Amino acid sequence: MKKEKLAKIRTAFGVTEYRLSNGLRLLYKSDREAPVVAVCVTYHVGSRNEAAGHTGSTHLLEHLLFKDTKNFNAAKGNAITNYLEWFGAYMNATTWLDRTNYFELLPRERLSEALAVEADRMRNSLFSETDLQSEMPVVRNEFERSRNNPFELLDEEVMSAAFAVHPYQIPTIGTKEDIERATAEKLHEFYNRFYWPNNATLSIFGDVPFAKVKQLVLKHFGKISTSPEPIPTMNTVEPPQEGPHRVTLTKSLGVAIVMLAYKIPEGINEEYPALLLLGAILGGGFASRLSRALVDRGLAADVNVSIPALHDPGVLTLTAHVAHGIKPKGVIAAMQREVATFTKKAPASDEMARARERLLSQFAAERDGVFSEIRMVSESIAAGDWQLGYTVEQAILKLKPADVFRVAKKYLRSLNETSGILEEKND
């Protein structure tokens, strides 16, 4: 049998990237602040990779991978969750548009146990209809909670209207019909397409020397083969938006919300940092333009901005919870006027400085401890470059008002806009 090797690729921001010959990428960072180690396996598969009729598969699969594997199962008395929690681990997993990640924070002495579990569920997870049915009440409950969440309801409708063909139009949890039709056999097929070392990145940050990390990674993952078939790729390209899209929902949920979404490029695009700064100026905190225009004038209870770094072109979203007694249409019109103003004049230097400091504080919080940092890196991996969470900070420091003004004029256009209103139903 060929001996597995670990090749060094590069070092940046205190993180060193390695590659196993089976395709698994390893990111390692030494951090001796506390006697712990953080582990995260990021699979390059999310809801964007699901076929029509099988939405929600990635999320269901995430649930099933906490069930039995060949070497960790209830019959042996070492089921995954109980086994690692016995050693003091905090563990969880999340699914989103571009990735699925599984992570642990545990005592440094227990790194081997965590890697043994992650390696086993990478290829040796056991799929049974019994396990699936035991998880269905949990998944149904998550789905029903989303139906009762006003923001999630409006966000899903806006995304559905904003994207004509791209899978980002479907929520990660999937549709109710597809969830109910899922089978263990179909989910196993999905697992066998995407869960391979050459479609994953293993990150290990913490108080463990690299010699030990290398030995354990090769021990647990080195024997896993690369995928026998090429990993399926998602090649759907969203066509340019040729006019504004409008969505209106009427629900008895006790709240009114308005939302504006503008198409923006993928997270690794060179314009992304300027868009982050633009978003902070528009909707980041009490000093933002929209907060002053809406909250200070009693039109909205709060405003928020979301600019996720996605693998494919996504959206910049501005949201406001409408104040009681105020008409949502008036609030969204006020938001649109404020956005239009941004496209007519570059932001002032003091405004730039205030927004930049807010972003830098957010970046610092995202790297506060190995567990926070490793999850930040996981999101960067999903976007297409593990260094993104670090390089975007450097780029923010170099931006000038003209850079932000340029992207505002380019993307904050009515032809590029999707607006959404969730209004209270009058009985």
C-alpha positions, 0 to 999 in steps of 0.5 A, spaced: 500 500 500 502 506 498 504 511 503 500 517 504 504 523 504 503 530 507 506 536 502 506 543 505 503 548 500 504 555 503 504 559 510 500 566 511 497 569 517 500 564 522 496 558 518 500 553 514 496 549 508 498 542 507 495 537 502 495 529 502 496 525 496 488 523 497 486 530 496 485 532 503 487 539 505 490 541 512 490 548 515 494 548 521 495 554 526 499 553 533 496 557 538 498 556 546 493 561 549 489 555 552 490 548 553 485 546 547 484 544 540 479 546 535 478 541 529 473 543 523 472 539 517 469 543 511 466 539 506 465 543 499 458 541 499 452 545 501 445 547 498 447 550 492 449 542 490 442 539 490 439 537 484 431 539 483 427 534 487 432 533 492 432 540 496 434 539 503 439 533 502 445 537 505 442 539 511 438 532 512 445 528 511 448 533 516 443 530 521 445 523 519 452 524 520 451 524 528 448 517 527 452 511 527 458 509 523 462 503 522 467 504 529 462 509 533 455 506 534 450 505 539 451 498 539 459 499 541 457 504 547 461 509 543 456 513 539 459 519 536 456 525 541 456 521 547 463 519 546 466 526 544 462 529 550 465 524 555 472 527 553 469 534 554 468 536 547 463 541 545 461 539 538 456 541 532 455 542 525 452 547 520 449 547 513 449 553 508 449 555 501 456 553 499 458 548 505 457 543 511 462 543 517 463 539 523 467 542 528 469 540 535 473 544 541 476 539 546 482 538 550 488 538 546 490 531 549 483 529 545 485 531 538 486 523 536 479 522 538 476 527 534 480 526 528 478 518 529 471 520 529 471 525 523 475 520 519 470 515 520 464 519 518 467 521 512 467 514 509 464 509 514 457 512 516 451 507 516 445 509 513 438 506 516 431 508 515 430 508 522 436 513 523 432 518 518 426 517 521 428 518 528 431 525 525 425 527 521 421 530 527 427 534 529 428 537 522 420 538 521 421 542 527 426 546 524 422 547 518 416 549 522 420 554 526 422 557 520 415 558 517 414 562 524 420 566 523 418 573 520 425 575 517 426 568 515 420 568 511 421 574 507 428 573 506 426 566 503 421 570 498 426 575 496 432 570 495 427 566 491 425 573 487 432 575 486 435 569 483 431 566 477 435 559 476 441 559 481 440 554 487 441 560 492 433 561 490 432 555 495 433 555 502 438 551 505 433 547 509 429 545 503 422 545 501 417 541 505 415 536 499 422 534 498 424 533 506 418 529 506 420 524 500 427 523 502 430 516 503 436 513 507 438 510 500 438 517 496 441 520 502 447 515 502 447 516 494 448 524 496 454 522 501 457 517 496 458 523 491 461 529 496 464 526 502 471 524 500 478 527 502 479 531 496 472 535 497 474 537 504 478 541 508 481 539 515 483 545 519 486 544 526 488 550 530 490 550 538 495 548 543 498 541 539 505 541 536 505 540 528 509 533 529 503 530 533 498 533 528 502 530 522 502 523 525 495 523 527 492 526 521 496 521 517 494 515 521 486 517 521 485 520 514 491 517 510 488 511 509 482 514 506 482 513 498 480 519 493 473 519 490 473 514 485 469 519 480 470 526 479 466 530 484 460 533 481 460 541 480 455 546 480 455 550 473 449 554 473 450 561 472 445 566 474 443 571 468 443 578 469 437 582 472 434 586 467 429 590 472 427 590 479 423 585 482 418 586 488 415 581 493 409 582 498 407 578 504 401 578 508 401 574 515 399 575 522 405 575 525 405 581 529 411 585 525 412 588 519 419 588 515 422 591 509 428 588 505 432 591 499 437 586 496 442 588 490 446 583 486 453 583 488 459 579 486 462 573 489 466 573 496 473 572 493 472 578 488 476 584 488 470 589 489 468 585 495 471 589 501 469 595 498 462 592 498 463 591 506 465 598 507 459 600 503 454 596 507 457 598 514 456 605 512 449 604 510 446 599 515 452 598 520 450 600 527 446 606 530 451 611 526 449 608 519 445 612 514 439 608 514 439 608 522 439 615 522 434 616 516 429 610 519 430 609 527 432 616 529 425 618 525 421 613 528 420 609 522 423 603 524 425 599 530 432 597 527 436 596 521 441 591 519 445 589 513 448 582 510 453 581 505 455 574 506 462 572 502 459 566 497 462 562 492 458 565 487 455 572 486 450 573 491 446 579 494 447 585 499 441 585 503 438 591 507 433 590 512 428 594 517 423 592 522 418 597 521 415 601 527 408 600 530 403 604 526 408 606 520 406 603 513 411 599 510 411 602 503 413 608 506 419 605 510 421 602 504 421 608 499 425 612 505 430 606 504 430 607 497 431 614 497 437 613 502 440 608 497 439 612 491 443 618 495 449 614 496 450 613 488 450 621 487 456 622 492 462 619 495 462 618 502 465 623 507 472 621 510 469 621 517 464 616 515 469 612 512 473 612 518 467 610 523 465 604 518 472 602 517 473 601 525 466 598 526 468 592 521 475 592 524 472 590 531 468 585 527 474 582 524 477 582 531 471 578 534 471 573 529 478 571 531 477 571 538 480 564 540 481 558 536 474 556 536 472 563 533 477 563 528 477 556 525 469 557 524 471 564 520 476 560 516 471 555 514 466 560 511 472 563 507 474 556 505 466 555 502 467 562 499 473 559 495 479 562 499 481 560 506 485 566 506 479 571 505 477 572 512 484 575 513 486 579 506 479 582 506 481 586 513 488 588 509 484 591 503 479 595 508 485 599 510 487 601 503 480 603 501 478 610 499 472 614 498 472 613 491 472 606 491 466 605 495 463 610 491 464 606 484 461 600 487 455 603 489 454 606 483 455 599 479 451 595 484 446 599 488 441 600 481 434 599 481 435 594 475 439 590 480 434 591 486 429 586 489 425 589 494 420 585 499 415 587 504 412 583 510 406 586 512 401 585 518 394 581 516 388 585 518 383 581 520 
